[in-house]
Amino acid sequence: MKNCKYPNLFSPIVLGDTLFRNRIFASPTGYQNLNGDGYLNDGAAAYYERKAKGGVASVTSFEGIVDGEFGRGGRTHICLDTPNISNNLARLAYAVKTHGAVASLELQHTGMFANRDLSFFGASSKGIAYGPVACELDGREILPMDQAVIERTIKKYVDGAVLAKMSGFGMVTIHAGHGWMLHQFLSPLTNTRTDEWGGKGVENRARLLITICDAIKKALGKGFPIEVRMSGSECYGGGFGIEDGIAIAKQLDGHCDLIHVSAGNHEIEEVFPVTHPSMFLEDGCNVKYAAEIKKHVKTPVATVGALSDPELMEEIIASGKADVVEMARGLLSDPDFALKARTGKADQIVKCMRCLSCFSSELTNGEPYCALNPETGRELEMKYAIPEPIKKKVLVVGGGIGGMQAALTATKQGHQVILCEEKSRLGGVLRCEENVNFKKNLDYYLDQQSKKVMDSSIDLRLNTKVTPEYLENLDVDVIIGALGAEPVKPGIKGIEKSHVLCAQDAYQSVSEIGDKVLIIGAGLVGVELGLHLIACGKEVDIIEATDHINDGGNFLHMLGLKVEIEKQGLRIQYNACVEEIKDKTVSVKSLNETEEFEADTVIYAVGQKPRREDALALNLLAPEFYMVGDCIAPRDITSANTEAFMTVRNIGRI
């Protein structure tokens, strides 16, 4: 392929009778029932359309629940048997296929996890749920699916698929993994039936899935493609492994058009960061499951999980490990991934950090807000051009995450921009983590943003401290304060000793840190630093005053942290406080006793203090003044990027 660095990745593939323009598919993400009325809001079509615009071959929807009475898992699920839902679906499918991608509707049923929360619908208790067998779960009795319920369920899947085709979708994706209903039938742990729908033999356990696939093919024709998502392994002790995954795939072979191999079971906490790979896992960590299954089936195979490098994705296709690569969070951080890779701009791809801000935000706010891409979750708003702004002279003070985003957005809007940074390089406080392996994509992003600034028309002034005196002759229209925050130094006896460091300095002084380290504070900063120091050969203890780790609002990232804490042997003592730091020991009080911890180095990570005073000193020195990021209050990357982006888009209206 002429001038294309990734010829295998951008070779078309035919599934059923449908041509897909390349091998990059957008796997299912979002979009939930935000209105509370059972229907998608206006942002849904724009959300999926944005991925299609970016050049992927297929875009798969939200979880479409095939049975609203017995299959709905949560209050925000969209049910495909909701009256007049077809108009919602048709707008979504049309938006995707208009840009040359194939729209796929995910068909889902939660089985024994259905109706766990009916309060949204006015009920005071949990509702009826069916599983492969009778069992007790969440304080209620799960009923076994009898023949009538099984036949009803098969029909519901067929009805959902027929609705998908009528609404303009070009494929359906049957979710048979991650612990949901069809997975429950596939797993020997949850399906202990003794009839033709279960038991020890994989043929019986796979019968329901195969029957559904065949029934959909009969209803829609053999040329209409079906993708089946399955777990190649449950990835935990006691769960089924790749051998069962291969056996399931062999049963499925020839009954669908694409076997989409994922991993894990959502009900097992330690497996969540495998199904949704955390930043602690290697790129493409779940490809091995697809690669093994690919050896045993003729049906094309897709892989998914921690894929953000087009070089790796090209190798996966070229070597035959999989026929299709699927991306979820990677297309939230950069929906133009495919287009950039194809056109020789791979170095401009914003690689997902796998921080799970998007997923946590979706569960909290109903929309997935990305830490690195402030447009994610706001696709409808971004779809339309804003009025041409009045051009202004803008000064951005601070070259960290928020400052760089503010400066770049202002330049794109046509403003004259000056960016001042006190230090000799851009990136702010997060540059201290540049040598942390599991933060490599963050440092890659900071380098990208820094290069964009230096390649732009921005007047960049490094090693420049902005004071009221500095501004006397600058004559700017707008000042944006993005000065960040500084570490809080706790008032502990001995805190001034030479072997005591703040976390920021510790990251940059690992070679000077002693073998035994005590960290004060079990927030994200302290815990991630502790894991990094263990990887560098240090022995680490963390002392935390509360009874838990502070997740900073990103509760799903915490699931990955917990796995790493146990794996790396990071010791955390809760409900304890440091009373005194001595030369070689630290006095720690917990309950009613005091214990001495050996420590060559003590590091404090007890929070950040916003640089409000420095920022507010600039308040009245320009007609317009704004503050973004940590100088308002300590927060996360998502907030800093979003505030900077949205604040600057508003400049120049008057």
VOGU-3710 file (C-alpha; in Angstrom, 3 decimals, decimal comma):
1> mknckypnlf> 0,000/0,000/0,000  1,596/3,259/-1,164  2,905/5,535/1,584  1,121/3,532/4,302  3,275/2,367/7,184  0,667/-0,155/8,377  -0,579/-2,036/5,287  -2,028/-4,986/7,211  -3,878/-2,768/9,656  -5,474/-0,864/6,793
11> spivlgdtlf> -6,366/-3,823/4,590  -10,141/-4,285/4,272  -11,871/-7,377/5,611  -15,186/-8,928/4,583  -17,434/-10,355/7,310  -20,600/-11,971/6,027  -21,361/-9,948/2,916  -20,143/-6,692/4,447  -16,905/-4,902/3,613  -15,072/-3,257/6,521
21> rnrifasptg> -12,569/-0,624/5,368  -9,765/-1,628/7,762  -8,999/-3,844/10,763  -9,582/-1,261/13,533  -12,971/-1,633/15,243  -14,422/0,526/18,024  -15,494/-1,905/20,726  -18,591/-1,233/22,878  -18,509/1,797/25,208  -21,090/4,165/26,759
31> yqnlngdgyl> -23,772/5,635/26,176  -26,307/5,346/28,961  -29,898/6,472/29,596  -29,152/9,917/30,968  -32,697/11,267/30,722  -34,322/8,723/32,989  -36,976/7,968/30,382  -35,443/4,869/28,837  -34,233/6,628/25,698  -30,893/7,919/24,442
41> ndgaaayyer> -30,293/11,644/24,632  -29,136/13,782/21,710  -25,461/13,346/22,579  -25,456/9,606/21,862  -25,412/9,767/18,072  -22,673/12,417/18,131  -20,611/10,295/20,529  -20,528/7,295/18,179  -20,369/9,427/15,034  -17,131/11,004/16,254
51> kakggvasvt> -15,393/7,611/16,202  -16,615/6,932/12,673  -15,250/10,305/11,551  -11,854/9,248/12,878  -11,548/6,421/10,387  -12,316/3,163/12,217  -14,055/0,410/10,262  -16,820/-0,388/12,727  -18,396/1,333/15,723  -20,248/-0,753/18,303
61> sfegivdgef> -22,929/0,763/20,491  -23,848/0,736/24,164  -25,238/-2,393/25,849  -28,606/-2,909/24,181  -30,640/-4,958/26,654  -32,741/-7,444/24,698  -35,232/-8,113/27,517  -36,290/-5,050/29,500  -38,202/-7,121/32,059  -35,636/-9,788/32,901
71> grggrthicl> -32,376/-8,608/31,316  -31,768/-5,071/32,560  -28,811/-4,847/34,920  -28,836/-1,181/35,918  -31,076/1,824/35,971  -29,314/3,472/33,021  -29,454/0,538/30,627  -31,202/1,092/27,296  -33,697/-1,681/26,539  -34,332/-2,685/22,937
81> dtpnisnnla> -37,966/-3,623/23,636  -38,771/-0,075/24,797  -41,618/1,334/22,650  -40,448/3,511/19,741  -36,754/3,013/20,572  -36,123/2,466/16,855  -35,970/6,196/16,135  -33,175/6,574/18,710  -31,287/3,677/17,203  -31,744/4,802/13,609
91> rlayavkthg> -30,220/8,224/14,311  -27,183/6,557/15,859  -26,725/4,054/13,009  -27,183/6,745/10,378  -24,613/9,014/12,030  -22,017/6,218/11,993  -22,560/4,854/8,489  -22,651/8,342/6,958  -18,891/8,445/7,581  -18,173/5,087/5,995
101> avaslelqht> -18,061/2,900/9,104  -20,295/-0,075/9,895  -22,569/0,470/12,889  -22,982/-2,530/15,185  -25,594/-2,862/17,922  -24,542/-4,779/21,032  -27,097/-7,320/22,245  -26,917/-7,886/25,985  -28,724/-9,705/28,804  -27,420/-9,605/32,378
111> gmfanrdlsf> -28,972/-12,868/33,561  -28,580/-13,441/37,290  -27,439/-9,817/37,735  -30,667/-8,366/36,338  -32,897/-6,021/38,319  -30,452/-5,435/41,147  -31,672/-1,871/41,581  -35,298/-1,042/40,816  -35,500/2,116/42,937  -35,226/4,174/39,768
121> fgasskgiay> -38,483/2,655/38,570  -40,424/3,282/41,761  -39,976/-0,187/43,267  -38,745/-0,657/46,816  -37,034/-3,999/46,348  -34,957/-5,976/43,896  -36,742/-7,693/41,062  -36,832/-11,105/39,469  -33,690/-12,479/37,880  -33,029/-15,717/36,044
131> gpvaceldgr> -29,747/-17,602/35,723  -28,652/-20,983/34,435  -29,488/-22,571/37,816  -31,139/-21,590/41,071  -28,807/-19,805/43,474  -28,680/-17,018/46,044  -27,117/-13,708/45,035  -27,275/-10,211/46,513  -29,698/-11,395/49,177  -32,280/-12,798/46,782
141> eilpmdqavi> -33,103/-16,098/45,120  -32,096/-16,363/41,471  -34,553/-18,475/39,505  -33,391/-21,134/37,037  -34,276/-20,531/33,398  -36,849/-23,140/32,409  -37,584/-24,030/28,788  -40,179/-21,279/28,407  -37,766/-18,575/29,654  -34,980/-19,917/27,445
151> ertikkyvdg> -37,231/-19,797/24,383  -38,345/-16,286/25,360  -34,692/-15,230/25,671  -33,755/-16,633/22,267  -36,673/-14,753/20,716  -35,633/-11,545/22,484  -32,150/-11,777/20,955  -33,642/-12,349/17,519  -36,051/-9,437/17,973  -33,141/-7,216/19,000
161> avlakmsgfg> -31,145/-8,237/15,937  -34,106/-7,654/13,614  -34,584/-4,226/15,185  -30,899/-3,487/14,626  -31,074/-4,283/10,913  -34,326/-2,345/10,484  -32,724/0,645/12,225  -29,768/0,702/9,854  -27,101/-1,223/11,752  -24,821/-3,321/9,579
171> mvtihaghgw> -23,798/-5,842/12,251  -24,802/-7,056/15,703  -22,412/-7,841/18,544  -23,605/-10,529/20,945  -21,999/-10,059/24,361  -21,188/-13,527/25,702  -18,351/-12,586/28,032  -17,406/-10,759/31,229  -19,837/-12,650/33,463  -23,122/-11,648/31,829
181> mlhqflsplt> -25,960/-14,051/31,009  -24,476/-15,931/28,062  -21,144/-16,135/29,881  -23,036/-17,589/32,848  -24,222/-20,387/30,555  -20,744/-20,890/29,069  -18,952/-21,124/32,412  -18,800/-24,518/34,174  -18,809/-22,585/37,470  -22,268/-21,080/36,997
191> ntrtdewggk> -23,855/-23,578/34,616  -24,239/-26,879/36,429  -27,455/-27,874/34,686  -27,998/-31,514/33,768  -30,116/-30,987/30,639  -29,197/-30,058/27,059  -28,511/-26,428/28,086  -25,622/-27,123/30,448  -23,488/-29,466/32,471  -19,934/-30,698/32,199
201> gvenrarlli> -19,785/-30,741/28,405  -18,927/-27,485/26,642  -21,265/-28,430/23,786  -24,297/-28,179/26,062  -23,059/-25,044/27,835  -22,534/-23,323/24,471  -25,871/-24,485/23,086  -27,812/-21,334/24,040  -25,251/-19,023/22,412  -25,080/-21,166/19,263
211> ticdaikkal> -28,869/-21,369/19,055  -29,136/-17,582/19,301  -26,536/-17,095/16,566  -28,267/-19,570/14,270  -31,688/-18,040/14,942  -30,394/-14,566/14,078  -28,799/-15,897/10,893  -32,110/-17,495/9,939  -33,998/-14,252/10,564  -31,531/-11,857/8,915
221> gkgfpievrm> -29,805/-14,027/6,330  -26,331/-15,540/6,268  -24,823/-12,385/4,808  -25,640/-10,206/7,823  -22,532/-10,291/10,052  -22,633/-11,396/13,690  -19,798/-10,637/16,094  -19,636/-12,579/19,358  -17,707/-11,190/22,299  -16,414/-13,841/24,696
231> sgsecygggf> -13,893/-14,189/27,494  -10,909/-16,241/26,407  -10,157/-16,827/30,082  -11,793/-15,758/33,328  -8,316/-14,828/34,605  -8,616/-15,816/38,248  -8,044/-18,857/40,400  -11,114/-21,060/40,198  -12,340/-19,521/36,953  -12,017/-21,202/33,575
241> giedgiaiak> -8,792/-20,751/31,624  -7,747/-20,549/27,993  -8,447/-24,266/27,468  -12,160/-23,619/28,067  -11,917/-20,470/25,961  -10,588/-22,510/23,048  -13,296/-25,128/23,514  -16,027/-22,463/23,496  -14,577/-20,818/20,387  -14,448/-24,165/18,574
251> qldghcdlih> -18,156/-24,639/19,295  -18,816/-21,120/18,019  -16,722/-21,589/14,873  -18,849/-21,188/11,742  -21,922/-19,913/13,604  -20,817/-16,267/13,626  -18,613/-14,043/11,484  -16,179/-12,630/14,065  -15,069/-14,089/17,403  -14,143/-11,134/19,599
261> vsagnheiee> -11,857/-12,456/22,343  -11,781/-10,420/25,539  -10,994/-11,631/29,064  -12,283/-11,790/32,610  -15,437/-11,770/34,687  -16,801/-8,431/35,888  -17,976/-9,757/39,257  -14,434/-10,636/40,368  -12,870/-7,425/41,664  -9,261/-8,322/41,016
271> vfpvthpsmf> -10,110/-9,218/37,404  -11,623/-5,823/36,538  -8,182/-4,304/35,763  -7,518/-7,246/33,420  -10,787/-6,961/31,488  -10,194/-3,194/31,412  -6,379/-3,254/31,522  -4,876/-0,956/34,122  -1,799/1,177/33,503  0,247/-1,434/35,371
281> ledgcnvkya> -0,159/-4,061/32,620  1,833/-4,271/29,412  0,483/-3,084/26,062  -1,672/-5,720/24,409  -1,769/-7,785/27,586  -4,828/-9,805/26,491  -3,751/-10,498/22,898  -2,419/-13,902/23,974  -5,957/-15,232/24,444  -7,039/-14,289/20,919
291> aeikkhvktp> -3,779/-15,628/19,495  -4,341/-19,059/21,062  -7,958/-19,235/19,959  -7,016/-18,143/16,436  -4,982/-21,370/16,076  -8,112/-23,502/16,499  -10,848/-21,776/14,458  -11,508/-20,721/10,868  -13,779/-17,820/11,827  -11,937/-14,462/11,923
301> vatvgalsdp> -10,793/-13,444/15,424  -10,631/-10,006/17,044  -8,512/-9,004/20,015  -8,975/-6,153/22,482  -7,296/-4,621/25,525  -4,503/-2,065/26,086  -4,000/-1,354/22,394  -2,773/2,154/21,577  0,361/1,591/19,502  -0,198/1,164/15,743
311> elmeeiiasg> 3,167/-0,632/15,446  1,963/-3,323/17,850  -1,433/-3,507/16,167  0,184/-3,912/12,740  2,324/-6,758/14,106  -0,741/-8,481/15,575  -2,458/-8,560/12,180  0,699/-9,306/10,186  1,732/-12,220/12,392  -1,729/-13,767/12,380
321> kadvvemarg> -2,429/-13,401/16,084  -5,771/-11,823/15,175  -7,667/-10,566/12,129  -9,126/-7,457/13,790  -7,937/-5,175/16,602  -10,561/-3,481/18,749  -10,191/-0,320/20,805  -12,343/1,215/23,528  -10,610/3,794/25,736  -7,963/4,385/23,069
331> llsdpdfalk> -10,626/5,968/20,864  -11,803/8,177/23,700  -8,336/9,644/24,154  -7,982/10,004/20,383  -10,972/9,277/18,117  -8,758/10,171/15,116  -6,390/7,275/15,883  -7,049/5,435/12,619  -6,811/8,503/10,407  -3,561/9,639/12,036
341> artgkadqiv> -2,001/6,181/11,721  -2,994/5,861/8,071  -1,778/9,321/7,029  1,698/9,135/8,574  0,865/11,086/11,701  1,173/8,284/14,242  3,412/10,476/16,388  0,419/12,773/16,907  -1,791/10,018/18,376  -2,816/10,774/21,959
351> kcmrclscfs> -2,244/7,424/23,649  -4,627/6,332/26,382  -3,053/6,373/29,873  -5,430/3,630/31,020  -6,214/5,744/34,086  -9,956/4,827/33,906  -11,058/8,421/34,410  -13,483/7,894/31,507  -15,135/4,815/32,995  -15,323/6,262/36,515
361> seltngepyc> -16,789/9,464/35,098  -19,373/7,570/33,086  -20,595/5,755/36,182  -20,589/8,966/38,235  -21,739/11,561/35,685  -23,339/9,474/32,969  -20,795/10,596/30,374  -17,209/9,415/29,796  -14,828/12,334/30,329  -11,273/11,578/29,211
371> alnpetgrel> -8,272/12,889/31,160  -6,342/13,749/27,980  -9,114/14,625/25,515  -11,484/17,340/26,798  -13,796/16,838/23,806  -14,789/13,301/24,868  -18,303/13,268/26,325  -18,998/16,615/24,658  -19,194/15,417/21,054  -22,559/17,053/20,363
381> emkyaipepi> -21,279/20,435/21,465  -18,015/20,013/19,562  -19,843/19,014/16,388  -20,916/22,560/15,684  -18,615/25,508/15,091  -18,784/28,300/17,645  -19,013/31,916/16,438  -15,730/33,497/15,345  -14,250/35,020/18,518  -13,009/38,563/18,900
391> kkkvlvvggg> -9,235/38,186/18,707  -7,451/38,960/21,955  -3,989/38,965/23,459  -3,895/36,112/25,966  -1,272/35,437/28,634  -1,175/31,929/30,104  0,789/31,679/33,332  2,020/28,145/33,990  3,088/25,454/31,539  1,626/22,353/33,128
401> iggmqaalta> -1,303/20,251/31,905  -3,870/23,049/32,137  -1,557/25,793/30,942  -0,491/23,972/27,789  -4,091/23,038/26,954  -5,210/26,642/27,486  -2,451/28,037/25,290  -3,028/25,538/22,474  -6,789/26,050/22,496  -6,404/29,846/22,489
411> tkqghqvilc> -4,023/29,674/19,528  -6,438/27,436/17,629  -9,153/30,037/18,279  -6,964/32,651/16,615  -5,847/34,588/19,696  -2,340/35,970/20,175  -0,863/33,845/22,956  2,024/34,210/25,382  2,848/31,224/27,603  5,115/31,800/30,594
421> eeksrlggvl> 6,605/28,974/32,653  8,853/29,404/35,693  10,944/26,335/34,942  13,114/25,374/31,990  10,641/22,892/30,447  6,930/22,445/29,976  4,868/19,777/31,706  4,591/21,040/35,247  4,733/18,912/38,354  3,846/15,719/36,460
431> rceenvnfkk> 7,287/15,718/34,865  8,558/14,216/38,099  6,983/10,898/37,000  8,795/10,694/33,662  10,783/7,596/34,664  7,790/5,688/36,055  7,105/2,748/33,745  3,353/2,615/34,300  3,080/6,355/33,559  4,895/6,170/30,205
441> nldyyldqqs> 1,853/7,275/28,204  1,425/10,321/30,446  4,984/11,398/29,748  4,438/10,690/26,038  1,397/12,992/26,171  3,326/15,757/27,953  6,019/15,545/25,286  3,363/15,762/22,571  1,714/18,808/24,107  5,097/20,450/24,643
451> kkvmdssidl> 6,040/19,871/20,997  2,713/21,297/19,832  3,389/24,444/21,844  6,913/24,836/20,473  5,786/24,182/16,889  2,951/26,726/17,125  2,816/30,502/16,993  2,704/30,682/20,802  5,240/33,080/22,299  6,816/30,634/24,766
461> rlntkvtpey> 8,820/32,141/27,609  10,533/29,563/29,814  12,391/30,384/33,035  9,964/33,269/33,432  8,191/34,097/36,692  5,149/36,293/36,129  4,692/39,018/38,733  2,651/42,237/38,742  5,881/44,065/37,866  6,506/41,792/34,874
471> lenldvdvii> 3,033/42,613/33,558  3,369/46,396/33,722  4,317/46,786/30,061  2,834/43,590/28,626  -0,646/45,000/27,911  -2,662/41,776/27,603  -6,425/41,416/27,319  -6,720/38,104/29,136  -4,718/36,381/31,863  -5,197/32,677/32,545
481> galgaepvkp> -3,668/31,513/35,808  -2,559/27,878/35,653  0,044/27,940/38,386  -0,763/24,570/39,897  -0,173/23,578/43,499  2,689/22,742/45,835  3,143/19,901/48,337  1,737/20,315/51,829  4,464/19,825/54,441  2,934/18,232/57,555
491> gikgiekshv> 3,749/19,670/60,973  5,560/16,616/62,279  8,522/16,746/64,612  11,657/16,036/62,561  10,094/16,949/59,195  13,038/19,272/58,442  15,634/16,504/58,629  17,811/16,015/55,553  16,511/12,512/54,785  12,899/13,741/54,509
501> lcaqdayqsv> 11,536/14,536/51,031  8,239/15,457/49,437  6,880/12,937/46,908  7,652/15,194/43,956  11,347/15,380/44,869  11,477/11,682/45,694  10,488/10,710/42,159  13,505/12,621/40,872  15,946/11,356/43,515  15,424/7,593/43,505
511> seigdkvlii> 19,157/6,832/43,334  19,741/8,880/46,507  16,922/7,276/48,483  17,845/4,642/51,065  16,810/1,005/50,978  14,146/1,346/53,675  11,497/3,955/52,862  8,527/5,193/54,867  5,850/7,195/53,039  3,383/9,356/54,946
521> gaglvgvelg> 0,000/9,331/53,198  -1,870/6,651/51,226  -3,462/8,766/48,542  -2,869/8,027/44,870  0,422/9,933/44,970  1,801/8,007/47,935  0,646/4,585/46,757  1,848/5,014/43,168  5,191/6,315/44,451  5,447/3,316/46,772
531> lhliacgkev> 4,873/0,903/43,883  7,486/2,702/41,796  10,065/2,554/44,604  9,447/-1,174/45,116  10,078/-1,648/41,388  13,369/0,201/41,956  14,393/-2,260/44,670  13,317/-0,349/47,783  11,515/-1,710/50,841  8,465/0,478/51,440
541> diieatdhin> 5,950/1,086/54,235  3,085/3,592/54,022  1,446/5,172/57,049  -2,126/6,410/56,573  -4,207/8,289/59,147  -7,574/7,079/57,800  -8,871/3,553/57,274  -8,629/3,566/53,471  -6,733/4,713/50,392  -7,924/8,033/48,992
551> dggnflhmlg> -8,791/7,298/45,344  -9,179/10,949/44,373  -12,563/10,188/42,815  -11,185/7,652/40,321  -12,569/4,582/42,040  -12,025/2,197/39,126  -8,307/2,992/38,920  -8,234/1,900/42,562  -9,138/-1,664/41,531  -5,924/-1,892/39,539
561> lkveiekqgl> -3,967/-0,318/42,386  -5,265/-2,895/44,846  -4,067/-5,726/42,606  -0,609/-4,136/42,334  -0,407/-3,451/46,075  -0,918/-7,141/46,779  1,288/-8,289/43,905  4,209/-6,024/44,850  3,859/-6,506/48,618  3,360/-2,822/49,421
571> riqynacvee> 2,712/-2,535/53,166  0,127/0,034/54,296  -0,707/0,657/57,949  -4,068/2,377/58,356  -5,476/4,371/61,297  -1,956/5,417/62,194  -0,088/8,711/62,387  3,565/9,699/62,464  4,519/11,329/65,754  8,231/11,935/65,190
581> ikdktvsvks> 10,854/11,447/62,473  14,221/10,465/63,899  17,570/9,855/62,226  17,032/6,150/61,502  13,523/5,444/62,748  10,021/6,915/62,699  7,632/6,835/65,663  4,173/5,760/64,518  1,120/5,738/66,773  -1,739/3,377/65,983
591> lneteefead> -4,614/2,606/68,319  -3,056/3,101/71,749  0,478/1,970/71,026  3,559/3,500/69,466  5,791/1,548/67,111  9,224/2,368/65,727  9,711/1,892/61,954  13,183/1,731/60,466  13,576/4,269/57,667  16,586/5,503/55,722
601> tviyavgqkp> 14,332/7,933/53,853  10,980/9,469/54,797  8,656/10,860/52,134  5,528/12,889/52,745  2,561/12,733/50,347  -0,259/14,276/52,353  -1,791/16,545/49,742  -1,309/19,684/47,695  -1,801/23,335/48,518  -3,138/25,470/45,634
611> rredalalnl> -1,004/28,450/44,627  -4,000/30,745/44,944  -2,170/33,774/46,270  0,280/33,812/43,374  -2,593/33,476/40,920  -4,849/36,049/42,557  -2,010/38,587/42,553  -2,645/38,792/38,786  -6,416/39,180/39,100  -6,809/42,869/38,290
621> lapefymvgd> -3,925/43,242/35,854  -5,974/42,534/32,717  -9,597/43,122/31,693  -10,267/39,380/31,858  -8,809/36,920/34,369  -9,415/33,188/34,731  -7,978/30,429/36,895  -7,796/26,784/35,847  -6,552/23,575/37,419  -4,811/23,039/40,733
631> ciaprditsa> -4,363/26,709/41,615  -8,105/26,756/42,361  -8,071/23,496/44,318  -6,059/20,278/43,958  -7,703/18,048/41,392  -6,938/15,616/38,600  -5,699/15,751/35,010  -9,228/15,396/33,643  -10,425/18,508/35,477  -7,375/20,608/34,589
641> nteafmtvrn> -7,606/19,783/30,875  -11,359/20,277/30,729  -11,373/23,591/32,599  -8,604/24,967/30,402  -10,283/23,858/27,178  -13,783/25,079/28,035  -12,607/28,351/29,604  -10,634/29,347/26,516  -13,454/28,409/24,125  -15,499/31,074/25,883
651> igri> -12,923/33,843/25,397  -13,729/36,447/22,751  -17,517/36,313/22,890  -17,636/39,948/24,009
//
